[in-house]
Amino acid sequence: MGSLPRVAFVLPVTALLAAIGCGSDPEPAAPAPAAQTQPAKKPAKQAKQNSAPVIDRIRFEPEMPVPGRPLRALVEASDADGDDLWFEYSWRIDGRDAGELGDGRDLDLADAVKGQSIQVEVVASDGQDTSQPYSKRVDLENRAPEIVEIDLEPGREVVSGTPLVVFPSGSDPDGDSLTYHYQWTVNGRELSNDGALLETKRMRRGDEIRVSVFADDGDDDSEVVELPPVVVVNGPPRVVSSPPGNLSGGEFRYKVVAQDPDGDPHLEFRLEGAPPGMQIDAYSGLITWTPKPEQAGVHSITVLAEDMHDGVGQQVFEVRVSAPKGRTADAADLEEDEEDAAPAEAAP
């Protein structure tokens, strides 16, 4: 077999270079033009959240309430946002709704009684939110009694030996029973006597007596009331002896004995309205009398005992004188009249 003819392929130079370039890295691409961007928007502002008010404290006015006086609740509250606040009050008495007695922050206690429990609950509002309820409780206190009137007998002046008696009158708004207490002083010295009666036997002329009184209802005392001073004034002597019932040996003798409440040692005696001839010793008090026959009958006699301070005591008694034997008709008639009269003895 003969050989095949050779075929020569001739490629253009450009095509050859292109073929060679196919196996190498491509040339970098031209950069693309930059994209047009919009400026970033700020996020929308969120609305501020409201804060609920807070009640910090409630206090009562008065702090210790009593029946009969209105009660007020004073609220201290705060709001973080500075908003104005409104309050809603709910009152209860012994756990029951007070109803119309509670008017806002005030409660009417005109008909309340001591010991009742008072409670208020308050809620604060700022127009958007409300606070947590806040409550306060208190018990009504006892009301103290008072002295209305005091009488003192016998009065602003007293004679030694005459008791002083105090008659107080008081009232208690809660209706409690009252006990009265007394403090006596004599010339500024306190006595242990706590009663309404004071004995004055040991007092003397010129002594000054004072007494203070207060009432107690078991819980509280009234205000102390001090009465004006009582002055011990001069007391008249008092005749303590008794006259004899008849004459002795035709003679009447009677020693008058008197006592002075102020302890005056010197007393003087004198007769007043005595029959003629009767005499009395001014210092000893001895009365002597020898009646005459014509003085038969009943005689009224008054004896006076005087101190040196115008004090006068007296004793009035009667003496019967019988007619002597051999009496006249007139004397007999007189004796019969006397027998129809008082008994034949001296009467003080």
MOMONOR-V233433 format. One record per backbone hydrogen bond with DSSP energy under -1.0 kcal/mol. CO is the residue of the C=O (numbers start at 1). NH is the residue of the N-H. E is the energy in kcal/mol with one decimal. If there is no record, write none. Layout:
BEGIN
co=[CO | CO]
nh=[NH | NH]
e=[E | E]
END
This chain:
BEGIN
co=[12 | 13 | 14 | 15 | 16 | 17 | 20 | 21 | 54 | 57 | 59 | 61 | 65 | 66 | 71 | 72 | 74 | 76 | 76 | 78 | 79 | 86 | 88 | 90 | 91 | 92 | 93 | 96 | 98 | 99 | 101 | 103 | 105 | 106 | 107 | 109 | 109 | 113 | 116 | 117 | 118 | 119 | 120 | 121 | 122 | 123 | 124 | 125 | 129 | 134 | 136 | 138 | 140 | 146 | 149 | 151 | 153 | 156 | 158 | 159 | 164 | 165 | 167 | 169 | 169 | 171 | 172 | 179 | 181 | 183 | 184 | 185 | 186 | 189 | 196 | 198 | 200 | 204 | 207 | 208 | 209 | 210 | 211 | 212 | 213 | 214 | 215 | 216 | 220 | 225 | 230 | 231 | 232 | 238 | 248 | 251 | 252 | 254 | 257 | 257 | 259 | 260 | 268 | 270 | 272 | 275 | 279 | 281 | 282 | 285 | 286 | 287 | 288 | 289 | 292 | 293 | 297 | 299 | 301 | 302 | 303 | 304 | 305 | 306 | 311 | 313 | 315 | 317 | 319 | 321 | 328 | 329 | 330 | 331 | 332 | 333 | 334 | 335 | 336 | 343]
nh=[16 | 17 | 18 | 19 | 20 | 21 | 23 | 24 | 78 | 76 | 74 | 72 | 141 | 69 | 107 | 61 | 59 | 56 | 57 | 54 | 82 | 125 | 123 | 121 | 98 | 119 | 96 | 93 | 101 | 102 | 108 | 106 | 73 | 103 | 71 | 68 | 112 | 116 | 140 | 94 | 138 | 92 | 136 | 90 | 134 | 88 | 131 | 86 | 126 | 122 | 120 | 118 | 115 | 171 | 169 | 167 | 165 | 231 | 233 | 162 | 198 | 153 | 151 | 148 | 149 | 146 | 175 | 216 | 214 | 212 | 191 | 210 | 189 | 186 | 166 | 164 | 203 | 207 | 232 | 187 | 230 | 185 | 227 | 183 | 225 | 181 | 222 | 179 | 217 | 213 | 209 | 158 | 206 | 259 | 251 | 248 | 289 | 287 | 240 | 241 | 238 | 263 | 306 | 304 | 302 | 278 | 288 | 285 | 269 | 256 | 281 | 254 | 279 | 252 | 295 | 296 | 321 | 319 | 317 | 272 | 315 | 270 | 313 | 268 | 307 | 305 | 303 | 301 | 299 | 297 | 332 | 333 | 334 | 335 | 336 | 337 | 338 | 339 | 340 | 345]
e=[-1.9 | -2.6 | -2.1 | -2.2 | -2.5 | -2.2 | -1.2 | -1.5 | -2.8 | -3.1 | -3.1 | -1.7 | -3.0 | -1.3 | -2.6 | -2.3 | -2.4 | -2.3 | -2.0 | -2.9 | -1.8 | -2.7 | -1.8 | -2.2 | -2.2 | -2.5 | -2.0 | -3.0 | -1.8 | -1.5 | -2.4 | -1.8 | -2.7 | -2.7 | -2.4 | -3.3 | -1.0 | -1.6 | -2.5 | -3.4 | -2.6 | -2.5 | -2.0 | -1.8 | -2.3 | -2.3 | -2.8 | -2.5 | -2.0 | -3.1 | -2.3 | -3.4 | -2.2 | -2.3 | -2.7 | -3.3 | -2.7 | -2.2 | -2.3 | -2.6 | -2.8 | -2.6 | -2.2 | -2.8 | -2.1 | -2.3 | -1.9 | -2.6 | -1.7 | -2.0 | -2.8 | -2.5 | -1.8 | -2.3 | -2.3 | -2.7 | -1.6 | -2.4 | -2.7 | -3.0 | -3.4 | -2.5 | -2.4 | -2.1 | -3.0 | -2.6 | -2.8 | -2.3 | -2.2 | -2.8 | -3.4 | -2.1 | -3.4 | -2.6 | -1.2 | -3.0 | -1.7 | -3.5 | -2.5 | -1.2 | -3.3 | -1.8 | -3.2 | -3.4 | -1.2 | -1.8 | -2.3 | -2.2 | -2.2 | -3.0 | -2.1 | -2.3 | -2.5 | -3.8 | -2.4 | -1.4 | -3.9 | -2.6 | -2.4 | -3.2 | -2.1 | -2.0 | -3.3 | -2.6 | -2.4 | -3.3 | -2.7 | -3.3 | -3.1 | -2.9 | -2.6 | -3.0 | -2.0 | -2.3 | -2.7 | -2.1 | -2.1 | -2.2 | -1.3 | -2.3]
END
